[in-house]
Amino acid sequence: LTGLTFGFYYPYFRTKMRKYWFSNSYYGDTPFRYTGQGKEIMGSYLLALPLTLLTLGLYWFWFTAKLDRYDWEHTTFPDLRFTSTVTGGAIMGLQISNLLLLLFTFGLAFPWVIIRLLNFRFNHLVLSGRIEYEQIEQDLKAAQATGEGAADYMDMDFAFLDFGIF
């Protein structure tokens, strides 16, 4: 649908994709929740399109940071809230330095680029609230391999699409 609508379905697709991923993610038997909606980010997306063209792509870093903050603010775990402190400038610095690392090492720095990405993401993520570890249990009978397989597959997508490497 994103292609058929010339990209205008993207905010809805993105939030539906995130909702699916987070709704099928568990810590023990306790699920995460995602409450984001495409209509809430549509205005920002419509503004980002011309600004990205006018700035020769530079504004997309700031739009990506806004999406990351939005996603984490709409992600919950029973009594735990998430907040992202990422900025467009920080993402731009990370991406440019990662790209230079890969170019000058002919790709040999790829493992370091992944570690830099993960450190960046975790350094900009703030958790508030408490986790009641005593109430979280793992029911091995209820576990499904589909979620793990999808997570493994999508992990590569996260690295490339979510302001990680390029």
N, C-alpha and C positions, 0 to 999 in steps of 0.2 A: 504493500500500500504506500510505503514511503516513496518509492520510485514512481508509482502511478499518480501520486499527488504532488509531484515535483518537490518532494522534501517536506511538505507541510504536515505530513502525518508523523514526522520524526518525534516531536515531543510526546505524543501519545504512545508511540511504539516504545520509546525509551522508558517511560514510566511503567508501562505494562511489563516490559522485560525485567525491570528492577523489581517490580512487585512479585513476579514469578520467582526470581532468584532468591529474594529475601524470604518470601513466604514458604519456600521449600528449604530453608536453611535452619538448622536446629543446633542448639547447644544442649546435649543430652536429649531430653524429650521436650524441651521448651523451644517454641518457634520464635523467630524474629518476625517483625511486622514492618511493612512499608506502606505508607499512606499517601505517597505522592500521586499527583494527577496531572495528566498532560495539559489540561487547560490552564493550570497554574503557571506553567513555564512557557506557554505559547507566546505571550507578549515579549518575553525576553528573547525567545528564539527569532521572532519576527524582527526585532531590533538588531539582533546579532548578524543576520544575513547581510543587510546593507553595510553595517559597520565593518564587518569582516572584509568585504570587498573594498571599501574606502581605505582601510588600513593595511591593505595587501596581506590579509590573513592574521595580523597581529591581535586583533580584538578577540579572535577565537580562543586564545589562551584565557582571557578574562571571562568569557562566556563559559568555558569548561570549568573554571574555578567556581563560578556561580552554580552550575549544575551539580558539582560535587558537594558544595555546601547544602544545596537544596536536598539532595539525596540523603545525606546523613541526618539532616534535621527532621526528615520524615521516616527515619528508621528507628525502631524501638525494640527493646528486649524487655520483658515485663516491667522492671523498675529501673531500667537503664536507658539513658538518653545519649545520643551521639551528636557531636558538633564538629564541623570541619573548619579549620582556620586557614585553609589554603587560599592563596591569592594568584591572580593571573601572572604577575611578575615572577613569582616563585616557580610556577609551572613552566613559564617560558625559559627561565634559567636552567631548570632541570632538563627540559627537552633539548635545548641547544647544547648543553654540556654532554648529555647522553649521545646525541648525534655525533658530536665531535669525537667522543671516546670511541664510538663504533667505527667512524671513518678512519681515524689515525691508527687504530689497531687492527684494521681490516676485519672487524667483527669479533676479534678475540676477547674484547672487553665485555661481551654480552652478559656473562654471569655477574660482573660488577654493576652493569647497568640495571639489571633486575634487582640486585641488592639495594642499589641507590634508590630505585623506585619504591621498593617496600619500606625502606627507612623513611623516605619522604612522606609516604602515605600515613605511616604510623606516627610520625612526628607532628603531623597536622590533624590528628584525630583526637578529640577530647571526649572522654566518657564521664558522665555524671550519674549518680545514683548508686544503688547497692544491688549486688547479686546475692540471692539466697541460695548458696551452693547446696545446702541440705535438701532443698526441695527439687533439685534437678537430678533426674535419674536417666539412665540410658536403658531403653527397652530394646534388646537385641532382636527380638522377634519382629518388632515393628519397623526396623530399619530396612530401607530399600536401597538397592544398588543404583537405581536410576538417578537419584540425587547426587551421589558421589561421582558417577560417571559424567553427569552434566556439569558438575562443578569442576572436574578435571579438564573437561573440554573447554569450558568457558573461562577458566583461569588464563589460558593463552589469549583469549579475546580481551580480558580485562587489561592485561599487560600492554597490548598494542592500542586498544581503543580508548582507554581511560587515562589520557595524558601521560602515559608512562614512558614510552621509549622514543616515539617520534612526535 
